[in-house]
Protein backbone atom coordinates (compact mmCIF):
# COMPACT_ATOMS: atom_id res chain seq x y z
CA UNK A 1 0.00 0.00 0.00
CA UNK A 2 1.07 3.60 -0.70
CA UNK A 3 3.77 2.49 -3.11
CA UNK A 4 4.68 4.60 -6.12
CA UNK A 5 4.19 2.28 -9.10
CA UNK A 6 5.78 3.32 -12.38
CA UNK A 7 3.92 2.07 -15.45
CA UNK A 8 5.60 1.95 -18.86
CA UNK A 9 3.15 1.79 -21.78
CA UNK A 10 2.20 2.79 -25.31
CA UNK A 11 1.11 6.22 -26.54
CA UNK A 12 -0.51 4.75 -29.66
CA UNK A 13 -4.24 5.29 -30.23
CA UNK A 14 -4.58 2.61 -32.91
CA UNK A 15 -3.99 -0.59 -30.93
CA UNK A 16 -6.34 -3.42 -29.98
CA UNK A 17 -9.07 -2.75 -27.42
CA UNK A 18 -7.79 -5.59 -25.21
CA UNK A 19 -4.76 -3.48 -24.35
CA UNK A 20 -6.95 -0.51 -23.40
CA UNK A 21 -9.04 -2.75 -21.17
CA UNK A 22 -5.91 -3.96 -19.37
CA UNK A 23 -4.62 -0.40 -18.93
CA UNK A 24 -7.95 0.72 -17.48
CA UNK A 25 -8.06 -2.28 -15.13
CA UNK A 26 -4.50 -1.62 -13.98
CA UNK A 27 -5.13 2.07 -13.28
CA UNK A 28 -8.29 1.32 -11.29
CA UNK A 29 -6.53 -1.39 -9.29
CA UNK A 30 -3.56 0.84 -8.44
CA UNK A 31 -5.91 3.55 -7.14
CA UNK A 32 -8.13 1.10 -5.23
CA UNK A 33 -5.20 -0.09 -3.12
CA UNK A 34 -4.08 3.48 -2.40
CA UNK A 35 -0.90 3.25 -4.44
CA UNK A 36 0.37 6.17 -6.51
CA UNK A 37 0.52 5.92 -10.30
CA UNK A 38 3.65 7.37 -11.95
CA UNK A 39 4.07 7.41 -15.73
CA UNK A 40 5.54 9.28 -18.67
CA UNK A 41 2.90 12.00 -18.59
CA UNK A 42 1.26 11.27 -21.94
CA UNK A 43 -2.38 11.93 -22.84
CA UNK A 44 -2.82 9.35 -25.59
CA UNK A 45 -2.83 5.57 -25.89
CA UNK A 46 -2.47 3.30 -22.89
CA UNK A 47 -0.66 6.05 -21.01
CA UNK A 48 -3.69 8.31 -20.97
CA UNK A 49 -6.15 5.44 -20.48
CA UNK A 50 -4.34 4.19 -17.39
CA UNK A 51 -4.04 7.71 -15.92
CA UNK A 52 -7.74 8.45 -16.45
CA UNK A 53 -8.68 5.13 -14.81
CA UNK A 54 -6.58 6.07 -11.77
CA UNK A 55 -8.42 9.38 -11.47
CA UNK A 56 -11.84 7.79 -11.98
CA UNK A 57 -11.07 5.59 -8.98
CA UNK A 58 -9.87 8.50 -6.85
CA UNK A 59 -6.13 7.83 -7.10
CA UNK A 60 -3.10 10.10 -7.50
CA UNK A 61 -1.25 10.55 -10.80
CA UNK A 62 2.34 11.73 -11.18
CA UNK A 63 3.54 12.51 -14.71
CA UNK A 64 7.15 12.92 -15.80
CA UNK A 65 7.59 14.44 -19.25
CA UNK A 66 10.46 16.07 -21.16
CA UNK A 67 10.10 19.74 -21.99
CA UNK A 68 9.89 19.02 -25.73
CA UNK A 69 6.70 16.96 -25.21
CA UNK A 70 5.04 19.26 -22.68
CA UNK A 71 2.47 20.53 -25.15
CA UNK A 72 -1.32 20.59 -25.27
CA UNK A 73 -2.66 17.43 -26.89
CA UNK A 74 0.43 15.46 -25.87
CA UNK A 75 0.69 15.90 -22.10
CA UNK A 76 -1.92 14.63 -19.62
CA UNK A 77 -2.75 18.01 -18.09
CA UNK A 78 -4.80 16.58 -15.22
CA UNK A 79 -1.74 15.13 -13.43
CA UNK A 80 -1.79 15.78 -9.68
CA UNK A 81 1.94 16.40 -10.02
CA UNK A 82 3.69 17.05 -13.31
CA UNK A 83 7.48 16.96 -13.45
CA UNK A 84 8.98 18.58 -16.56
CA UNK A 85 12.55 17.52 -17.35
CA UNK A 86 15.07 18.96 -19.77
CA UNK A 87 15.48 15.73 -21.75
CA UNK A 88 14.56 12.05 -22.02
CA UNK A 89 17.51 10.81 -19.94
CA UNK A 90 16.56 13.06 -17.05
CA UNK A 91 12.95 11.93 -17.43
CA UNK A 92 13.91 8.26 -17.01
CA UNK A 93 16.19 9.06 -14.08
CA UNK A 94 13.32 10.82 -12.28
CA UNK A 95 10.96 7.91 -12.96
CA UNK A 96 13.50 5.37 -11.72
CA UNK A 97 14.36 7.31 -8.57
CA UNK A 98 10.81 8.12 -7.47
CA UNK A 99 9.31 4.67 -8.06
CA UNK A 100 9.00 1.69 -5.71
CA UNK A 101 8.03 -0.76 -8.48
CA UNK A 102 7.78 -1.01 -12.27
CA UNK A 103 5.06 -2.53 -14.44
CA UNK A 104 5.32 -2.69 -18.24
CA UNK A 105 2.09 -2.76 -20.23
CA UNK A 106 2.45 -3.48 -23.96
CA UNK A 107 4.18 -0.68 -25.86
CA UNK A 108 6.49 0.34 -28.66
CA UNK A 109 10.20 1.07 -28.88
CA UNK A 110 10.14 3.45 -25.92
CA UNK A 111 8.40 0.98 -23.63
CA UNK A 112 10.73 -1.87 -24.59
CA UNK A 113 13.76 0.37 -24.06
CA UNK A 114 12.49 1.53 -20.65
CA UNK A 115 11.72 -1.90 -19.26
CA UNK A 116 14.94 -3.47 -20.57
CA UNK A 117 16.95 -0.65 -19.03
CA UNK A 118 15.26 -1.05 -15.65
CA UNK A 119 15.93 -4.82 -15.77
CA UNK A 120 19.58 -4.13 -16.65
CA UNK A 121 19.93 -1.65 -13.78
CA UNK A 122 18.59 -4.29 -11.40
CA UNK A 123 21.05 -6.85 -12.78
CA UNK A 124 23.86 -4.35 -12.13
CA UNK A 125 22.63 -3.72 -8.56
CA UNK A 126 21.62 -0.11 -9.02
CA UNK A 127 18.24 -1.01 -7.50
CA UNK A 128 16.39 -4.01 -6.10
CA UNK A 129 12.76 -3.16 -6.88
CA UNK A 130 10.03 -5.40 -8.32
CA UNK A 131 9.60 -5.43 -12.11
CA UNK A 132 6.58 -6.91 -13.91
CA UNK A 133 5.95 -7.59 -17.59
CA UNK A 134 2.17 -7.48 -18.00
CA UNK A 135 1.96 -9.89 -20.91
CA UNK A 136 -1.50 -9.04 -22.27
CA UNK A 137 -2.57 -11.22 -25.23
CA UNK A 138 0.93 -12.72 -25.36
CA UNK A 139 2.44 -9.36 -26.37
CA UNK A 140 5.82 -10.10 -24.74
CA UNK A 141 6.08 -13.74 -25.87
CA UNK A 142 8.67 -13.05 -28.57
CA UNK A 143 10.76 -10.86 -26.24
CA UNK A 144 10.73 -13.65 -23.65
CA UNK A 145 11.80 -16.14 -26.32
CA UNK A 146 14.76 -13.92 -27.16
CA UNK A 147 15.68 -13.57 -23.48
CA UNK A 148 15.75 -17.38 -23.38
CA UNK A 149 18.18 -17.37 -26.32
CA UNK A 150 20.36 -14.87 -24.45
CA UNK A 151 20.48 -17.15 -21.41
CA UNK A 152 20.83 -20.39 -23.40
CA UNK A 153 23.84 -18.96 -25.27
CA UNK A 154 25.34 -17.73 -21.99
CA UNK A 155 25.14 -14.01 -22.63
CA UNK A 156 23.39 -13.88 -19.25
CA UNK A 157 23.01 -16.13 -16.24
CA UNK A 158 19.96 -18.30 -15.62
CA UNK A 159 19.45 -16.29 -12.42
CA UNK A 160 18.51 -13.30 -14.61
CA UNK A 161 15.05 -14.83 -15.01
CA UNK A 162 14.51 -13.85 -11.36
CA UNK A 163 15.00 -10.16 -12.12
CA UNK A 164 11.40 -9.78 -13.31
CA UNK A 165 7.95 -11.37 -13.08
CA UNK A 166 5.69 -12.19 -16.03
CA UNK A 167 1.89 -12.43 -15.90
CA UNK A 168 -1.14 -11.60 -18.02
CA UNK A 169 -3.25 -10.90 -14.93
CA UNK A 170 -3.45 -7.41 -13.38
CA UNK A 171 -4.26 -8.72 -9.91
CA UNK A 172 -1.32 -11.12 -9.98
CA UNK A 173 0.96 -8.28 -11.09
CA UNK A 174 -0.05 -6.08 -8.16
CA UNK A 175 0.02 -9.01 -5.72
CA UNK A 176 3.63 -9.63 -6.78
CA UNK A 177 4.52 -5.97 -6.21
CA UNK A 178 2.79 -5.94 -2.82
CA UNK A 179 4.42 -9.13 -1.55
CA UNK A 180 7.84 -8.52 -3.10
CA UNK A 181 10.70 -9.09 -0.67
CA UNK A 182 14.15 -8.14 -2.01
CA UNK A 183 16.53 -11.08 -1.92
CA UNK A 184 20.30 -11.03 -1.76
CA UNK A 185 21.87 -10.27 -5.11
CA UNK A 186 23.10 -13.21 -7.16
CA UNK A 187 26.88 -13.39 -7.57
CA UNK A 188 27.87 -12.08 -10.96
CA UNK A 189 31.00 -11.47 -13.00
CA UNK A 190 31.09 -7.74 -12.32
CA UNK A 191 32.55 -6.38 -9.09
CA UNK A 192 30.38 -3.54 -7.80
CA UNK A 193 32.40 -0.34 -7.59
CA UNK A 194 30.00 1.43 -5.28
CA UNK A 195 28.70 -0.23 -2.09
CA UNK A 196 25.07 -1.21 -2.68
CA UNK A 197 24.04 -3.26 0.36
CA UNK A 198 24.63 -3.49 4.09
CA UNK A 199 27.46 -6.00 3.76
CA UNK A 200 29.17 -3.91 1.06
CA UNK A 201 28.95 -0.75 3.13
CA UNK A 202 30.34 -2.59 6.15
CA UNK A 203 33.24 -3.88 4.05
CA UNK A 204 34.09 -0.40 2.80
CA UNK A 205 33.93 0.99 6.33
CA UNK A 206 36.28 -1.74 7.49
CA UNK A 207 38.60 -0.94 4.60
CA UNK A 208 38.79 2.64 5.83
CA UNK A 209 40.59 1.28 8.92
CA UNK A 210 43.52 0.20 6.73
CA UNK A 211 46.08 2.51 5.14
CA UNK A 212 46.80 0.31 2.13
CA UNK A 213 44.80 -2.00 -0.11
CA UNK A 214 45.72 -4.69 -2.66
CA UNK A 215 43.71 -4.74 -5.88
CA UNK A 216 43.63 -8.03 -7.82
CA UNK A 217 42.33 -8.74 -11.30
CA UNK A 218 43.03 -10.85 -14.39
CA UNK A 219 43.75 -9.24 -17.76
CA UNK A 220 44.89 -10.44 -21.19
CA UNK A 221 48.66 -10.11 -21.59
CA UNK A 222 48.03 -7.65 -24.41
CA UNK A 223 46.59 -5.16 -21.90
CA UNK A 224 49.47 -4.90 -19.44
CA UNK A 225 50.59 -1.45 -20.62
CA UNK A 226 47.01 -0.20 -20.49
CA UNK A 227 46.49 -1.24 -16.89
CA UNK A 228 49.79 0.42 -15.93
CA UNK A 229 48.59 3.66 -17.50
CA UNK A 230 45.20 3.33 -15.81
CA UNK A 231 46.82 2.94 -12.38
CA UNK A 232 49.11 5.91 -12.95
CA UNK A 233 46.10 8.01 -13.99
CA UNK A 234 44.57 7.65 -10.52
CA UNK A 235 47.88 8.01 -8.67
CA UNK A 236 47.63 4.48 -7.28
CA UNK A 237 51.36 4.33 -6.45
CA UNK A 238 53.60 6.67 -4.45
CA UNK A 239 53.82 4.36 -1.44
CA UNK A 240 56.90 4.59 0.73
CA UNK A 241 59.97 4.18 -1.47
CA UNK A 242 57.91 3.19 -4.51
CA UNK A 243 56.56 5.36 -7.27
CA UNK A 244 54.41 2.46 -8.42
CA UNK A 245 53.49 -0.84 -6.76
CA UNK A 246 52.30 -3.32 -9.36
CA UNK A 247 53.17 -6.96 -9.96
CA UNK A 248 51.93 -9.49 -12.49
CA UNK A 249 52.37 -13.18 -13.13
CA UNK A 250 51.37 -15.82 -15.65
CA UNK A 251 48.15 -17.60 -14.87
CA UNK A 252 48.89 -21.28 -14.42
CA UNK A 253 46.65 -23.55 -12.43
CA UNK A 254 44.23 -26.41 -12.19
CA UNK A 255 40.57 -25.97 -13.01
CA UNK A 256 37.60 -27.34 -14.86
CA UNK A 257 36.12 -24.74 -17.18
CA UNK A 258 32.39 -24.10 -17.37
CA UNK A 259 30.83 -24.41 -20.84
CA UNK A 260 31.74 -21.41 -22.95
CA UNK A 261 34.45 -20.16 -20.58
CA UNK A 262 37.33 -18.20 -22.01
CA UNK A 263 40.26 -17.97 -22.12
CA UNK A 264 40.51 -21.02 -19.85
CA UNK A 265 40.40 -24.39 -21.56
CA UNK A 266 41.29 -27.43 -19.55
CA UNK A 267 40.11 -30.50 -17.74
CA UNK A 268 39.93 -31.09 -14.03
CA UNK A 269 43.23 -31.85 -12.24
CA UNK A 270 45.36 -30.96 -15.26
CA UNK A 271 47.76 -28.00 -15.07
CA UNK A 272 46.79 -25.40 -17.63
CA UNK A 273 47.98 -21.94 -18.58
CA UNK A 274 46.25 -19.05 -20.32
CA UNK A 275 47.05 -15.86 -22.19
CA UNK A 276 46.27 -13.84 -19.05
CA UNK A 277 48.22 -12.13 -16.32
CA UNK A 278 47.15 -12.02 -12.72
CA UNK A 279 47.76 -8.40 -11.75
CA UNK A 280 48.22 -7.12 -8.20
CA UNK A 281 48.47 -3.42 -7.42
CA UNK A 282 48.92 -1.72 -4.05
CA UNK A 283 47.14 1.56 -3.46
CA UNK A 284 46.11 3.74 -0.56
CA UNK A 285 42.86 2.42 0.93
CA UNK A 286 41.39 5.88 0.43
CA UNK A 287 42.00 5.48 -3.33
CA UNK A 288 40.54 1.97 -3.59
CA UNK A 289 37.24 2.87 -5.25
CA UNK A 290 38.73 5.13 -7.91
CA UNK A 291 41.46 2.53 -8.57
CA UNK A 292 38.79 -0.13 -9.12
CA UNK A 293 36.91 2.26 -11.40
CA UNK A 294 40.04 2.96 -13.48
CA UNK A 295 40.71 -0.78 -13.93
CA UNK A 296 37.09 -1.47 -14.82
CA UNK A 297 37.04 1.32 -17.42
CA UNK A 298 40.08 -0.07 -19.27
CA UNK A 299 39.24 -3.74 -18.90
CA UNK A 300 38.38 -5.55 -22.16
CA UNK A 301 36.01 -7.98 -20.43
CA UNK A 302 32.46 -6.73 -20.12
CA UNK A 303 32.19 -8.16 -16.61
CA UNK A 304 35.65 -8.31 -15.00
CA UNK A 305 36.35 -9.67 -11.53
CA UNK A 306 38.19 -7.07 -9.44
CA UNK A 307 39.04 -7.84 -5.82
CA UNK A 308 39.99 -5.31 -3.13
CA UNK A 309 41.88 -6.71 -0.12
CA UNK A 310 42.76 -4.53 2.91
CA UNK A 311 46.38 -4.94 4.10
CA UNK A 312 47.48 -5.12 7.72
CA UNK A 313 50.55 -3.36 8.98
CA UNK A 314 52.90 -5.82 10.67
CA UNK A 315 55.26 -3.28 12.21
CA UNK A 316 58.27 -5.29 10.95
N, C-alpha and C positions, 0 to 999 in steps of 0.2 A: 504494500500500500504506500501511496505517496512517493512512488518512484517517478523519475523523469525517463520516459520511454521514447527513444528516438526511432522514428519510422522512416525508412528509405522507400520511395515508391515513384511511380510513373507520373509524368505531367501530360501524357497523351489523352486526348478526348475521344479517340477513335478505337478503343480497345473493347474487348468482350465484356458484356454486362456482369459476368461472373466475378470479374476482378473488382468491379465497382461494389458489388454486394459484399465481398470480403473486406474491402476498405471501410465500408460503412459499419460492418459488424465489429471490426477491430476498433474503430474510433469510439463507438458506443461502449464497448467493453472496457477500454482504457478509462473512460470517464466514470463508468459505473463503479469501478473499484478505487476511485479517488486518486488515480495516477495522473501525471501530467504528460501531455502529448507534445513532443518536440519534433519539428520537421523542417524541410527546406523552404518553407514559407510560400509555396506556390498555390495559386488559385485553381488551376485546372487539373484534370485527370484524377488519379487516385489520391494525389496530394490534397487537393481541395475537398474531395469527397470525404476523406478520413477526417480532416479538420472540421468540416461542417457537422459530421456525425458526433464528434467530441462535444461541440457546442450545443447541439440538440439535446445531448444527455447531461448538460450542465457542467462539463469539464473545462479544463484550462488548456489553452493552445499557445505554444511558444514557436515562433517562426524565426528562422535564420536565413537571410537572403543576401547575396552580394549586391552592392550598390548598382551595378549595371542592370540587374533584373528587378529593382525596386520601382516598378512602374505600374500604373493602373492597368488592370486587365491581366497582369502577370502575378502580382503579389496578392496574397490573401490578407486583405486590409482589416479583417476582423480579429486578427491575432490579439490575445491578451497582452502579449509581449512580443515585439518585433525587434530583432537584432539585425542591423544592417552592417555588413562587413565590406572591406575594401576590395576583396577578391574571393575566388572560389576556395583557395587554400585556407584562408582565414575562416571562411564559412565552415569548412569541414572540421577545423580545429576547435571552433566554438561548439559545434554539435557533439564532437567526441568528448570534450571536457565536461560539458554540462549534463551529459546523459548517464543514467544508471544501467541502461540496457538498450539493445538494438534489435529491431525487427525489420526484415526486408520483405515488403510486398513485391509482387512482380513489377518490373520496370525495365527501362532501356539502358543505354550505355552508362549513364550517370549512376543509376541504381547499382548496376553490377560493379562499377568501379568503387563505389562507396562501401558496399558490403565486403568486397574482397580486401579492400584496404583495412577495414576494421578487424577482419579475421587475421590479416597479416600482423597488425599491431598487437593483437592478442598473442599470436605465436611468438613474437619478439619481446613479450613481457612488458609492453608499454601500458597494458591494462589487463584486468581479469574480470571483465563484465560479461553477462550473458548475451549471446547472439543467436537469433532465430531466423531461419529462412522459411517464410510462409509460402509453402509450395502449392499455391492454388492451381488447380487443373493441371498439375504436373509441369508447371512453368519452368521450374529449376531442374528438371530431370536431366537434361543434357549437360548442364553445368556440373551436376553431381557426378555424372558419368566421367567427365573430364577430370574432376578432382580425383576420382578413383584411378585414372590413368597416371596422374601425377604421383600418387602414392605407390601404385604398382611398379612404376619405373624408378622409384626411390628418389624422386625429386623432393619428397616430403615424407615425414615419418607417419606410420599408421596412427600414432597418437593424435595427429592433426585432425582426425575425424571428431575428436572430443572438443574441438575449439568452438563448435556451433551445433545447434539443434535444428532438425528439419521436421516440419509437420504441415499438414494441409488444414489444420483445425485451429481456429482462433483461440478457443478456450485452452487447448493444450499449449499453445504458444505462450499465453499469459500465465498459465500454471507453471510452466518451466521458468519463466522470468521470476515469478513470485517465490518459488522454492529453491532457486539457484543458490548453491553454496560454493564459493570459489575453492578449488582444490589446489594443492601444491603444483607448481609448474613442472611439466615433464622436462627431464634433462634433454638438452639439445646440443647441437654442434657449436653454437655461438656463445661465447662468454659474455655475459651482460657487463657493460662498462659502467652503468649507473646502478646503484643498489636499488632493488625493486621490492624487496620483501623484508620481513623482520629479521630473518637469518642473515640476509645480505648486509643490511644496515649494521647489525651487530658485528659482522666480520670486518666491515670498513672501520667501525669504531675501534675494534681491537687492533687493526692495522695502524691506527693513529698512535698507538702506544709504542711503536717501533720506529727507529730512525731510518732503517734501510729496508728494502723489499727486493726480492728476486722475482723477475718476470720470466716465465718459460713459455715457449711456443715452438712449433715445428714449421719450417718453411722449405720450399724447394731450394736446392743449392744455387739456382740461377738468381735468387732474390737476396743473397747475402749482402751485397752492396746497398741495396735498397733499404734493408732493415737497419743497417748502420747509419745511413742518412736520416732515417725516420727517428732513431734514438737521439742523434745529435740535434735534430730540430726541436726536441722538447727538453734539451739540456739534461738528459738522463744520467750523464756521467758526473765528472767533477767530484769524486769521492776520495777523500784522503789524498794519497799520492798519485791518484789515477785521474786522467782526463776523460777516460772512457772505460767502463767495466762491462765487457761483453765477451762471452765465450761461445763456441759452437763445436759440435761434434757430429760425426756420421751417425746415422740411425741404423743400428744393427741390433736385432733382437729376435724374439721367439713369439709368434702370434698365430692366430687363425683368423684370416680376414673374413669379414661379413660380405655377403654377395654385393658386388658392385663397388667394393672399397677401392680406393686409389690413394697413394701410389703403391700401397702394400699389396704384395701378392706372395702368398706362402701357405704352407700347411702347418698344422699344429706340431709343436716340438721340433721344428726345423729352423735353424738360424737363417735369417733372411736380412737383406739390407735394402735400402731404398735410396732414391735420389733426393733425400731430404737431409737437412741439418736440424738437430735439436739446438735451439738458441737459448742461452741464458743471459740476462742482462740485470745488472744491479742498479737500482735507482733509489733516490730518497723516497721514503714512504709517502711523503706529502705530494710527490710527483707521480704516484702509482697510476691514478686514473688517466691522466693525460698521456702517460707512457703507453698504457693499454690502448688508448684511443689511436695513438700514432701508429702502433703496430697493426691494429685492425684496419686502419685506412689504407695501409700499403699492401696488406696481405692479399695474395691472389685467390685464396680460397674464400668462397662466399660465406662460409660459416667456420672460421678458424677457432681452435681451442687455445685460449690464452690464460695461463695460470699466474696468480699473484701470491707469493709466499713471504710472509713477514720474517725477518731475520733477527735472531737474538744477538745481543752483544755478550761475548764470553769474558771480556776483561783480560784476555791473554795477549 
